[in-house]
Amino acid sequence: MTGVYTSHIANAAGCDSTITTNLTVIPNTNLTQTVSICDGATHTLPDGATATVTGVYTSHITNAAGCDSTITTNLTVIPNTTSTQTLSICDGRPCRDPGIHRQLTVIPNTT
């Protein structure tokens, strides 16, 4: 516990000695972080380990004051999405993708 402590002991010559100790207790660090990554990505944890799947990871490292630090990482892997869209246009007309607003090139079916 942080505080001032006094000890009375005999010194090497047999006389009384008073030792005053000013003690400061530096607390350990406990943190929780929430991280999201895309499927296929890798996240580097505070202890240098890597993670690629959803889960709770605990890292033990030394904080800036030299004390123990526990960091909990709640990692969520967000799945990639794939979609298919079917468009119909009149022959000879330009086609615009309504979701992305870009010009599409239509290649005629030659079979």
Buried (B, 14 or more C-beta within 10 A) or exposed (E): EEEEEEEEEEEEEEEEEEEEEEEEEEEEBEEEEEEEBEEEEEBEBBEEEEBEEBEEBEBEEEBEEEEEBBBBBEBEBEEEEEEEEEEEEEEEEEBEEEEEEEEEEEEEEEE
